[in-house]
């Protein structure tokens, strides 16, 4: 899923204006956030230790759905933050743990996820949960512009409430997700959606085009 392009479709003009100037897109894959942004992905080095590969600073640092693949999100984020010039912005997108992982760990729909994220919780079902607010506040000189959940198109009636054994949950989840998206016709897709509701089984709604993510935008204060 091209999450950067997908997210830009719901951005305001104010958010799109943050992509002016020199930028880097960390973990961009085939979907860089702008045509002119510097692309950084696996072939360019390890984003866990980005300072070993990138030394200059940027007007904006963007990363869509990469932080959840990092071994130590706080450490990786600190390295990304050092690439932001004074007065510049860091824009990070991560899955919302309750909307995407849905109380299952390891993640059912992306087994490479190494962490889960919430905006701010005192307790989480996930043993690898990070509060985005805490991560951003820990960055030196950070001024939080916004932290919000994107859930456009998300059907909360499909948000499961029954805990299945992991292997069964994965089988049901992948099967129902595929049946809803590729059912062959709208009637079969709707029947599969009804079945998912009745079974209260997890469904990957991002694969169906919905949003299930947290967006954080942080500005680096300008030096006096």
ChimeraX attribute file (.defattr): number of C-alpha atoms within 10 A of each C-alpha:
attribute: neighborCount
match mode: 1-to-1
recipient: residues
	/A:1	11
	/A:2	13
	/A:3	19
	/A:4	20
	/A:5	14
	/A:6	15
	/A:7	16
	/A:8	14
	/A:9	9
	/A:10	12
	/A:11	11
	/A:12	9
	/A:13	9
	/A:14	8
	/A:15	12
	/A:16	12
	/A:17	10
	/A:18	18
	/A:19	19
	/A:20	11
	/A:21	12
	/A:22	14
	/A:23	25
	/A:24	27
	/A:25	23
	/A:26	27
	/A:27	22
	/A:28	23
	/A:29	16
	/A:30	10
	/A:31	17
	/A:32	23
	/A:33	25
	/A:34	16
	/A:35	8
	/A:36	11
	/A:37	20
	/A:38	16
	/A:39	19
	/A:40	21
	/A:41	15
	/A:42	11
	/A:43	7
	/A:44	13
	/A:45	14
	/A:46	17
	/A:47	24
	/A:48	20
	/A:49	16
	/A:50	20
	/A:51	17
	/A:52	11
	/A:53	12
	/A:54	16
	/A:55	10
	/A:56	10
	/A:57	18
	/A:58	21
	/A:59	21
	/A:60	26
	/A:61	28
	/A:62	25
	/A:63	22
	/A:64	26
	/A:65	19
	/A:66	20
	/A:67	26
	/A:68	20
	/A:69	19
	/A:70	19
	/A:71	14
	/A:72	13
	/A:73	20
	/A:74	19
	/A:75	14
	/A:76	18
	/A:77	22
	/A:78	19
	/A:79	19
	/A:80	23
	/A:81	25
	/A:82	20
	/A:83	23
	/A:84	23
	/A:85	19
	/A:86	16
	/A:87	17
	/A:88	22
	/A:89	27
	/A:90	29
	/A:91	21
	/A:92	23
	/A:93	24
	/A:94	24
	/A:95	26
	/A:96	22
	/A:97	25
	/A:98	18
	/A:99	24
	/A:100	25
	/A:101	23
	/A:102	21
	/A:103	19
	/A:104	20
	/A:105	18
	/A:106	18
	/A:107	20
	/A:108	23
	/A:109	18
	/A:110	12
	/A:111	10
	/A:112	12
	/A:113	21
	/A:114	18
	/A:115	23
	/A:116	28
	/A:117	25
	/A:118	20
	/A:119	18
	/A:120	13
	/A:121	13
	/A:122	5
	/A:123	9
	/A:124	17
	/A:125	13
	/A:126	19
	/A:127	11
	/A:128	14
	/A:129	16
	/A:130	21
	/A:131	16
	/A:132	25
	/A:133	17
	/A:134	13
	/A:135	16
	/A:136	22
	/A:137	13
	/A:138	13
	/A:139	18
	/A:140	12
	/A:141	16
	/A:142	19
	/A:143	16
	/A:144	18
	/A:145	13
	/A:146	12
	/A:147	18
	/A:148	13
	/A:149	18
	/A:150	18
	/A:151	17
	/A:152	12
	/A:153	13
	/A:154	17
	/A:155	12
	/A:156	11
	/A:157	13
	/A:158	20
	/A:159	20
	/A:160	19
	/A:161	14
	/A:162	12
	/A:163	14
	/A:164	15
	/A:165	9
	/A:166	14
	/A:167	10
	/A:168	12
	/A:169	18
	/A:170	19
	/A:171	14
	/A:172	19
	/A:173	20
	/A:174	17
	/A:175	14
	/A:176	23
	/A:177	23
	/A:178	17
	/A:179	18
	/A:180	25
	/A:181	19
	/A:182	13
	/A:183	16
	/A:184	10
	/A:185	11
	/A:186	12
	/A:187	11
	/A:188	15
	/A:189	19
	/A:190	15
	/A:191	14
	/A:192	20
	/A:193	20
	/A:194	16
	/A:195	15
	/A:196	23
	/A:197	18
	/A:198	12
	/A:199	14
	/A:200	19
	/A:201	24
	/A:202	31
	/A:203	30
	/A:204	23
	/A:205	22
	/A:206	20
	/A:207	14
	/A:208	16
	/A:209	15
	/A:210	16
	/A:211	23
	/A:212	22
	/A:213	26
	/A:214	21
	/A:215	20
	/A:216	20
	/A:217	21
	/A:218	25
	/A:219	22
	/A:220	23
	/A:221	16
	/A:222	11
	/A:223	7
	/A:224	3
